[in-house]
Amino acid sequence: MLGVVKPKSKRGWRELEKRAPKLTENVKKVLLLHGTSTSSTVKGVLTDLYRLKRADGNAIKYTRKNENIRPFESGGESYLEHLSQKTDCSMFVFGSHSKKRQHNLVFGRMYDHHLYDLIEVGVEKFEPIVMFGGAKKYAPQEGSKPCLVFIGEGFEQEKELMHLKEILIDLLRGEVVDAINLGGLDRAFICVAEGNKVYFKHCAIRLKKSGTKVPRIELIEAGPSMELVVRRHCLPDEELKKKAMKVALKSSKPKVKNVSRDSLAGKVGRIYMPHQEVKNVSRGSLAGKVGKNYMPHQEAYMLPYGEPTTLLV
């Protein structure tokens, strides 16, 4: 594992602050890489996934071969954990190809830069983005959000498909927001489950005029399109899952200093008044202000320096 070196510049401190734990976590970054033996299909899938994710700036793709990566074997995940800490990526997609497992993809998630869970799928059919008009024509806009559609009972009943659904949501949803403009929904990912197969399609959303306030929605297939077969999967143990799902408690209202509540007086506040030289303040002309109630030798009321005064609000 990499050691944390104390930064010597403000830029280094800012980078460490970005990686520090937060109540509201950053968008999950994805690391795309392949092993020593691969195929053109696997390389095409990794390239298209990188094109879909790079608009948000949350994807890193390695083009060189990576040895000794076997996520499902004991000790084979150590290099992946090293790369996760180096790139600050909490998800990865690993591609490989062999006679036993052809056109193989492994989706995985990390917790604290350690392997959390895995699922393995095989790519039986693949149509790249280039076959649907190229990447620029239907490229996602910066800051836009996708629609995720999952069709099939398997996503609610089968453990493998439920696991795949969770990972695909984390991979494709992008930044979590409270509200979004209708024009910001520019694409849709459609997944259809049939047995142990999943049909994956990416469509561009176009809003057309309908003569009413609600526009007519048109879906245009933009690629990539894949037919996936679920193979192996590895779930986290209960203790690790409980630790990863733990959420820090945060107060709904910020604490206000020097303010308390009383059952009789209501809200009670304490303020500190500095020493005030009221006697030396120029009061202007007294012409027309002298009356029968005027007291020329009346002394101004002064507060001692630093003593608290209680106010009832």
VENTA-V141321 format. One record per residue. N is the residue number from 1. BURIAL is + if it has 9 or more other ideal C-beta (glycine too) atoms within 8 Angstrom, else -. Layout:
n=(N & N)
burial=(BURIAL & BURIAL)
//
This chain:
n=(1 & 2 & 3 & 4 & 5 & 6 & 7 & 8 & 9 & 10 & 11 & 12 & 13 & 14 & 15 & 16 & 17 & 18 & 19 & 20 & 21 & 22 & 23 & 24 & 25 & 26 & 27 & 28 & 29 & 30 & 31 & 32 & 33 & 34 & 35 & 36 & 37 & 38 & 39 & 40 & 41 & 42 & 43 & 44 & 45 & 46 & 47 & 48 & 49 & 50 & 51 & 52 & 53 & 54 & 55 & 56 & 57 & 58 & 59 & 60 & 61 & 62 & 63 & 64 & 65 & 66 & 67 & 68 & 69 & 70 & 71 & 72 & 73 & 74 & 75 & 76 & 77 & 78 & 79 & 80 & 81 & 82 & 83 & 84 & 85 & 86 & 87 & 88 & 89 & 90 & 91 & 92 & 93 & 94 & 95 & 96 & 97 & 98 & 99 & 100 & 101 & 102 & 103 & 104 & 105 & 106 & 107 & 108 & 109 & 110 & 111 & 112 & 113 & 114 & 115 & 116 & 117 & 118 & 119 & 120 & 121 & 122 & 123 & 124 & 125 & 126 & 127 & 128 & 129 & 130 & 131 & 132 & 133 & 134 & 135 & 136 & 137 & 138 & 139 & 140 & 141 & 142 & 143 & 144 & 145 & 146 & 147 & 148 & 149 & 150 & 151 & 152 & 153 & 154 & 155 & 156 & 157 & 158 & 159 & 160 & 161 & 162 & 163 & 164 & 165 & 166 & 167 & 168 & 169 & 170 & 171 & 172 & 173 & 174 & 175 & 176 & 177 & 178 & 179 & 180 & 181 & 182 & 183 & 184 & 185 & 186 & 187 & 188 & 189 & 190 & 191 & 192 & 193 & 194 & 195 & 196 & 197 & 198 & 199 & 200 & 201 & 202 & 203 & 204 & 205 & 206 & 207 & 208 & 209 & 210 & 211 & 212 & 213 & 214 & 215 & 216 & 217 & 218 & 219 & 220 & 221 & 222 & 223 & 224 & 225 & 226 & 227 & 228 & 229 & 230 & 231 & 232 & 233 & 234 & 235 & 236 & 237 & 238 & 239 & 240 & 241 & 242 & 243 & 244 & 245 & 246 & 247 & 248 & 249 & 250 & 251 & 252 & 253 & 254 & 255 & 256 & 257 & 258 & 259 & 260 & 261 & 262 & 263 & 264 & 265 & 266 & 267 & 268 & 269 & 270 & 271 & 272 & 273 & 274 & 275 & 276 & 277 & 278 & 279 & 280 & 281 & 282 & 283 & 284 & 285 & 286 & 287 & 288 & 289 & 290 & 291 & 292 & 293 & 294 & 295 & 296 & 297 & 298 & 299 & 300 & 301 & 302 & 303 & 304 & 305 & 306 & 307 & 308 & 309 & 310 & 311 & 312 & 313)
burial=(- & - & - & - & - & - & + & - & - & - & - & + & + & - & + & + & - & - & - & - & - & - & - & - & - & - & - & + & + & + & + & + & + & + & + & - & - & + & - & - & + & + & + & + & + & + & + & + & + & + & + & + & + & - & + & + & - & + & + & + & + & + & - & - & - & + & - & - & + & - & + & + & - & - & - & + & + & - & + & + & + & + & + & + & + & - & + & + & + & + & + & + & + & + & + & + & + & - & - & - & + & + & + & + & + & + & + & + & + & + & + & - & - & - & + & + & + & + & + & + & + & + & + & - & - & + & + & + & + & - & - & + & - & - & - & - & - & + & - & + & - & - & - & + & + & + & + & + & - & - & - & + & - & + & + & - & - & + & - & + & + & + & + & + & + & - & + & + & + & + & + & + & + & - & - & - & - & - & - & - & - & - & - & + & + & + & + & + & + & + & + & - & + & - & - & - & + & + & + & + & + & + & + & + & + & - & + & - & - & - & - & - & - & - & - & - & - & - & + & - & + & + & + & + & + & + & + & + & + & + & + & - & + & - & - & + & - & - & - & + & + & - & - & + & - & - & - & - & - & - & - & - & - & - & - & - & - & - & + & - & - & - & - & - & - & - & + & + & + & + & - & - & - & - & - & - & - & - & - & - & - & - & - & - & - & - & - & - & - & - & - & - & - & - & - & - & - & - & - & - & - & - & + & - & - & - & - & - & + & - & - & - & -)
//
